[in-house]
Amino acid sequence: MAKPILSEAAQQELLRIAREHLFLETLETRKHGSLDFKEQAVWCIRDALEAAYLAGMVDHHRSK
């Protein structure tokens, strides 16, 4: 099964969430250990996952 492709708007929303909750500058691979791997508090990860889940729910209901 092919991996679904996220819209540009969805990609931007994920980047916003990553910046706001995980304090990441980018979601791009930079091929440098300290730039690509970050320690994160579990509550920050939880908040980011919740924000992404809610954004998906909102997007789903808008498209109906």
A tleap script that builds the chain and sets N, CA, C and O, in Angstrom:
source leaprc.protein.ff14SB
mol = sequence {
  NMET ALA LYS PRO ILE LEU SER GLU ALA ALA
  GLN GLN GLU LEU LEU ARG ILE ALA ARG GLU
  HIE LEU PHE LEU GLU THR LEU GLU THR ARG
  LYS HIE GLY SER LEU ASP PHE LYS GLU GLN
  ALA VAL TRP CYS ILE ARG ASP ALA LEU GLU
  ALA ALA TYR LEU ALA GLY MET VAL ASP HIE
  HIE ARG SER CLYS
}
set mol.1.N position { 0.844 -1.176 0.000 }
set mol.1.CA position { 0.000 0.000 0.000 }
set mol.1.C position { 0.894 1.246 0.000 }
set mol.1.O position { 1.868 1.324 0.749 }
set mol.2.N position { 0.559 2.182 -0.822 }
set mol.2.CA position { 1.334 3.421 -0.937 }
set mol.2.C position { 1.096 4.308 0.287 }
set mol.2.O position { -0.007 4.365 0.831 }
set mol.3.N position { 2.141 4.985 0.694 }
set mol.3.CA position { 2.043 5.918 1.817 }
set mol.3.C position { 1.300 7.167 1.356 }
set mol.3.O position { 1.651 7.744 0.326 }
set mol.4.N position { 0.276 7.597 2.101 }
set mol.4.CA position { -0.444 8.815 1.716 }
set mol.4.C position { 0.488 10.025 1.751 }
set mol.4.O position { 1.416 10.083 2.558 }
set mol.5.N position { 0.236 10.969 0.885 }
set mol.5.CA position { 1.031 12.194 0.824 }
set mol.5.C position { 0.248 13.306 1.516 }
set mol.5.O position { -0.916 13.552 1.199 }
set mol.6.N position { 0.900 13.968 2.460 }
set mol.6.CA position { 0.253 15.066 3.173 }
set mol.6.C position { 0.199 16.312 2.302 }
set mol.6.O position { 1.121 16.590 1.535 }
set mol.7.N position { -0.884 17.051 2.429 }
set mol.7.CA position { -1.002 18.320 1.720 }
set mol.7.C position { 0.010 19.311 2.288 }
set mol.7.O position { 0.549 19.109 3.376 }
set mol.8.N position { 0.258 20.363 1.553 }
set mol.8.CA position { 1.170 21.413 2.022 }
set mol.8.C position { 0.651 22.015 3.327 }
set mol.8.O position { 1.432 22.300 4.235 }
set mol.9.N position { -0.665 22.207 3.421 }
set mol.9.CA position { -1.252 22.768 4.643 }
set mol.9.C position { -1.026 21.838 5.832 }
set mol.9.O position { -0.719 22.303 6.930 }
set mol.10.N position { -1.174 20.539 5.626 }
set mol.10.CA position { -0.952 19.568 6.701 }
set mol.10.C position { 0.514 19.561 7.122 }
set mol.10.O position { 0.815 19.492 8.314 }
set mol.11.N position { 1.418 19.629 6.167 }
set mol.11.CA position { 2.844 19.671 6.478 }
set mol.11.C position { 3.188 20.919 7.289 }
set mol.11.O position { 3.980 20.856 8.230 }
set mol.12.N position { 2.593 22.042 6.924 }
set mol.12.CA position { 2.836 23.288 7.656 }
set mol.12.C position { 2.277 23.214 9.077 }
set mol.12.O position { 2.876 23.745 10.012 }
set mol.13.N position { 1.130 22.556 9.234 }
set mol.13.CA position { 0.546 22.400 10.571 }
set mol.13.C position { 1.433 21.514 11.441 }
set mol.13.O position { 1.622 21.806 12.622 }
set mol.14.N position { 1.979 20.441 10.878 }
set mol.14.CA position { 2.893 19.585 11.639 }
set mol.14.C position { 4.153 20.350 12.048 }
set mol.14.O position { 4.649 20.188 13.163 }
set mol.15.N position { 4.658 21.170 11.155 }
set mol.15.CA position { 5.835 21.976 11.479 }
set mol.15.C position { 5.514 22.971 12.595 }
set mol.15.O position { 6.326 23.180 13.496 }
set mol.16.N position { 4.338 23.580 12.534 }
set mol.16.CA position { 3.917 24.509 13.587 }
set mol.16.C position { 3.855 23.788 14.935 }
set mol.16.O position { 4.319 24.311 15.948 }
set mol.17.N position { 3.284 22.599 14.939 }
set mol.17.CA position { 3.180 21.809 16.168 }
set mol.17.C position { 4.571 21.438 16.679 }
set mol.17.O position { 4.835 21.533 17.878 }
set mol.18.N position { 5.456 21.019 15.788 }
set mol.18.CA position { 6.824 20.651 16.180 }
set mol.18.C position { 7.559 21.840 16.781 }
set mol.18.O position { 8.300 21.690 17.752 }
set mol.19.N position { 7.358 22.997 16.217 }
set mol.19.CA position { 8.015 24.200 16.746 }
set mol.19.C position { 7.436 24.594 18.103 }
set mol.19.O position { 8.173 24.900 19.040 }
set mol.20.N position { 6.113 24.581 18.195 }
set mol.20.CA position { 5.439 25.038 19.412 }
set mol.20.C position { 5.627 24.078 20.589 }
set mol.20.O position { 5.884 24.519 21.709 }
set mol.21.N position { 5.503 22.788 20.349 }
set mol.21.CA position { 5.510 21.817 21.440 }
set mol.21.C position { 6.850 21.116 21.650 }
set mol.21.O position { 7.183 20.734 22.772 }
set mol.22.N position { 7.615 20.947 20.578 }
set mol.22.CA position { 8.872 20.196 20.677 }
set mol.22.C position { 10.102 21.079 20.513 }
set mol.22.O position { 11.233 20.614 20.658 }
set mol.23.N position { 9.875 22.360 20.209 }
set mol.23.CA position { 10.956 23.340 20.074 }
set mol.23.C position { 11.964 22.939 18.997 }
set mol.23.O position { 13.170 23.126 19.157 }
set mol.24.N position { 11.446 22.381 17.892 }
set mol.24.CA position { 12.271 21.988 16.750 }
set mol.24.C position { 12.200 23.074 15.691 }
set mol.24.O position { 11.128 23.625 15.439 }
set mol.25.N position { 13.317 23.387 15.073 }
set mol.25.CA position { 13.356 24.402 14.017 }
set mol.25.C position { 12.777 23.877 12.710 }
set mol.25.O position { 12.126 24.613 11.968 }
set mol.26.N position { 13.018 22.600 12.436 }
set mol.26.CA position { 12.612 22.007 11.172 }
set mol.26.C position { 12.297 20.537 11.383 }
set mol.26.O position { 12.705 19.949 12.384 }
set mol.27.N position { 11.577 19.945 10.452 }
set mol.27.CA position { 11.337 18.505 10.455 }
set mol.27.C position { 12.137 17.825 9.345 }
set mol.27.O position { 11.961 16.636 9.083 }
set mol.28.N position { 13.010 18.583 8.701 }
set mol.28.CA position { 13.865 18.042 7.641 }
set mol.28.C position { 15.065 17.315 8.246 }
set mol.28.O position { 15.593 17.728 9.278 }
set mol.29.N position { 15.488 16.232 7.597 }
set mol.29.CA position { 16.701 15.522 7.999 }
set mol.29.C position { 17.904 16.365 7.623 }
set mol.29.O position { 18.017 16.830 6.489 }
set mol.30.N position { 18.802 16.560 8.577 }
set mol.30.CA position { 19.982 17.378 8.311 }
set mol.30.C position { 21.276 16.564 8.316 }
set mol.30.O position { 22.360 17.113 8.121 }
set mol.31.N position { 21.159 15.262 8.538 }
set mol.31.CA position { 22.298 14.334 8.494 }
set mol.31.C position { 23.422 14.742 9.440 }
set mol.31.O position { 24.604 14.683 9.101 }
set mol.32.N position { 23.016 15.155 10.625 }
set mol.32.CA position { 23.978 15.521 11.665 }
set mol.32.C position { 23.340 15.143 12.997 }
set mol.32.O position { 22.275 15.646 13.353 }
set mol.33.N position { 23.999 14.258 13.722 }
set mol.33.CA position { 23.430 13.702 14.947 }
set mol.33.C position { 22.780 14.697 15.879 }
set mol.33.O position { 21.624 14.519 16.263 }
set mol.34.N position { 23.498 15.740 16.250 }
set mol.34.CA position { 22.948 16.681 17.226 }
set mol.34.C position { 21.817 17.532 16.653 }
set mol.34.O position { 21.035 18.109 17.409 }
set mol.35.N position { 21.724 17.615 15.345 }
set mol.35.CA position { 20.631 18.365 14.721 }
set mol.35.C position { 19.406 17.483 14.484 }
set mol.35.O position { 18.276 17.971 14.500 }
set mol.36.N position { 19.629 16.189 14.265 }
set mol.36.CA position { 18.529 15.281 13.934 }
set mol.36.C position { 17.948 14.545 15.140 }
set mol.36.O position { 16.835 14.026 15.063 }
set mol.37.N position { 18.678 14.493 16.243 }
set mol.37.CA position { 18.207 13.777 17.425 }
set mol.37.C position { 18.147 14.735 18.601 }
set mol.37.O position { 19.133 15.393 18.935 }
set mol.38.N position { 16.967 14.806 19.230 }
set mol.38.CA position { 16.757 15.715 20.359 }
set mol.38.C position { 16.117 14.948 21.515 }
set mol.38.O position { 15.276 14.076 21.297 }
set mol.39.N position { 16.514 15.272 22.731 }
set mol.39.CA position { 15.821 14.735 23.900 }
set mol.39.C position { 14.561 15.566 24.106 }
set mol.39.O position { 14.582 16.790 23.978 }
set mol.40.N position { 13.465 14.886 24.427 }
set mol.40.CA position { 12.198 15.569 24.629 }
set mol.40.C position { 11.536 15.067 25.901 }
set mol.40.O position { 11.590 13.875 26.206 }
set mol.41.N position { 10.922 15.961 26.632 }
set mol.41.CA position { 10.129 15.569 27.798 }
set mol.41.C position { 8.872 14.857 27.311 }
set mol.41.O position { 8.286 15.234 26.297 }
set mol.42.N position { 8.470 13.830 28.040 }
set mol.42.CA position { 7.297 13.072 27.603 }
set mol.42.C position { 6.050 13.944 27.535 }
set mol.42.O position { 5.187 13.706 26.690 }
set mol.43.N position { 5.932 14.946 28.402 }
set mol.43.CA position { 4.742 15.802 28.355 }
set mol.43.C position { 4.739 16.674 27.105 }
set mol.43.O position { 3.670 17.027 26.606 }
set mol.44.N position { 5.908 17.024 26.592 }
set mol.44.CA position { 5.973 17.783 25.337 }
set mol.44.C position { 5.570 16.899 24.161 }
set mol.44.O position { 4.862 17.338 23.255 }
set mol.45.N position { 6.025 15.656 24.187 }
set mol.45.CA position { 5.646 14.711 23.129 }
set mol.45.C position { 4.147 14.460 23.181 }
set mol.45.O position { 3.483 14.447 22.144 }
set mol.46.N position { 3.604 14.260 24.389 }
set mol.46.CA position { 2.163 14.049 24.547 }
set mol.46.C position { 1.382 15.240 23.998 }
set mol.46.O position { 0.410 15.062 23.264 }
set mol.47.N position { 1.804 16.453 24.353 }
set mol.47.CA position { 1.111 17.653 23.882 }
set mol.47.C position { 1.175 17.768 22.363 }
set mol.47.O position { 0.194 18.162 21.732 }
set mol.48.N position { 2.315 17.429 21.773 }
set mol.48.CA position { 2.456 17.485 20.316 }
set mol.48.C position { 1.557 16.457 19.648 }
set mol.48.O position { 0.917 16.755 18.639 }
set mol.49.N position { 1.502 15.244 20.204 }
set mol.49.CA position { 0.635 14.209 19.633 }
set mol.49.C position { -0.834 14.599 19.749 }
set mol.49.O position { -1.607 14.392 18.814 }
set mol.50.N position { -1.219 15.158 20.882 }
set mol.50.CA position { -2.605 15.613 21.053 }
set mol.50.C position { -2.944 16.711 20.049 }
set mol.50.O position { -4.021 16.696 19.452 }
set mol.51.N position { -2.039 17.653 19.863 }
set mol.51.CA position { -2.275 18.744 18.913 }
set mol.51.C position { -2.411 18.204 17.493 }
set mol.51.O position { -3.272 18.656 16.738 }
set mol.52.N position { -1.571 17.242 17.125 }
set mol.52.CA position { -1.645 16.660 15.782 }
set mol.52.C position { -2.945 15.879 15.607 }
set mol.52.O position { -3.578 15.960 14.555 }
set mol.53.N position { -3.342 15.137 16.613 }
set mol.53.CA position { -4.587 14.377 16.554 }
set mol.53.C position { -5.782 15.313 16.387 }
set mol.53.O position { -6.651 15.078 15.547 }
set mol.54.N position { -5.817 16.368 17.188 }
set mol.54.CA position { -6.923 17.324 17.101 }
set mol.54.C position { -6.929 18.054 15.759 }
set mol.54.O position { -7.997 18.317 15.205 }
set mol.55.N position { -5.759 18.380 15.238 }
set mol.55.CA position { -5.687 19.026 13.923 }
set mol.55.C position { -6.245 18.099 12.850 }
set mol.55.O position { -6.933 18.549 11.935 }
set mol.56.N position { -5.953 16.811 12.960 }
set mol.56.CA position { -6.500 15.838 12.012 }
set mol.56.C position { -8.010 15.726 12.113 }
set mol.56.O position { -8.699 15.614 11.099 }
set mol.57.N position { -8.527 15.757 13.339 }
set mol.57.CA position { -9.980 15.701 13.526 }
set mol.57.C position { -10.651 16.922 12.911 }
set mol.57.O position { -11.666 16.798 12.225 }
set mol.58.N position { -10.090 18.093 13.155 }
set mol.58.CA position { -10.649 19.332 12.604 }
set mol.58.C position { -10.628 19.279 11.081 }
set mol.58.O position { -11.615 19.624 10.430 }
set mol.59.N position { -9.509 18.849 10.516 }
set mol.59.CA position { -9.387 18.755 9.062 }
set mol.59.C position { -10.409 17.775 8.495 }
set mol.59.O position { -11.018 18.043 7.459 }
set mol.60.N position { -10.599 16.650 9.163 }
set mol.60.CA position { -11.566 15.647 8.705 }
set mol.60.C position { -12.984 16.219 8.698 }
set mol.60.O position { -13.731 16.016 7.741 }
set mol.61.N position { -13.351 16.926 9.752 }
set mol.61.CA position { -14.708 17.475 9.834 }
set mol.61.C position { -14.922 18.635 8.859 }
set mol.61.O position { -16.042 18.857 8.399 }
set mol.62.N position { -13.863 19.369 8.545 }
set mol.62.CA position { -13.981 20.448 7.550 }
set mol.62.C position { -14.228 19.890 6.154 }
set mol.62.O position { -14.917 20.507 5.343 }
set mol.63.N position { -13.659 18.716 5.881 }
set mol.63.CA position { -13.747 18.156 4.528 }
set mol.63.C position { -15.066 17.441 4.273 }
set mol.63.O position { -15.315 16.984 3.158 }
set mol.64.N position { -15.906 17.340 5.285 }
set mol.64.CA position { -17.208 16.667 5.091 }
set mol.64.C position { -18.194 17.576 4.416 }
set mol.64.O position { -19.334 17.180 4.175 }
savepdb mol mol.pdb
quit
